[in-house]
Amino acid sequence: MLAKNIRDNYDVFIVGNNNKKMSFVGSLLKEEGINVKLTTLPSQINENRKYERHIVIYITDEFSDHISDIDVIRQFYFACPLLIIADTVSDGKIISLLNSGAHNVVLYGSETLELLIGLTCSVNISKRIDNLEKQWNTALFQLDNIKLAGHAKSILMKRFNETETEAHSRLQKMSMNRNKPVNEIAKQIIDAETFLG
């Protein structure tokens, strides 16, 4: 089931400097029918790949500067889930890898099932982050609209000597009469006030 979800939806890019380890991990995934590409350097994902969605596996070792490597990987594979496979993992190294941008960390030499679980967790964490970012952007948009409406209401209150409730009602009526969202009407009121002084 885990392999099927990845196999049917994702290309997997394995990035690292150790060809032996990369080949080992790649062969485990290929046995599960997963589309895998091995690369020593991050490359653009503009090639003809099987899927539009990608997962990146970075195989680190004790000699690599994993923080700068992850920075480079994130530049090339910005929105992709990132799974790190490390030789030895201490609490400090796990925290450092996660703080650097990894979605999950798995030990090198793990069984295929553990690797698939790591990939699936990375994908799920990445999806949750994307969802939270969308919710955050929606909340910011709504907050901007509330600020626009508040500013427009204060202009209407001054111009027509109205209460806040009356100005709010006027703003809503203008929106309905012109068949435009309240935030567009509010922006027009603010622009007009700025222009007229």
Buried (B, 14 or more C-beta within 10 A) or exposed (E): EBBEEBBEEBBBBBBBBBEEBBEBBBEBBEEBEBBBBBEEEBEEBEEEBEBEBBBBBBBBBEEBEBEEBBEEBBEBBEEBBBBBBBBEBEEEBBEBBBEBBBBBBBEBEBEBEEBBBBBBBBBEBBEEEEEEEEEEEEEEEEEEBEEBBBBBBBBBBEBEEBEEEBBBBBBEEBBEEEEEEBBBBBBBBBEEBEEEE
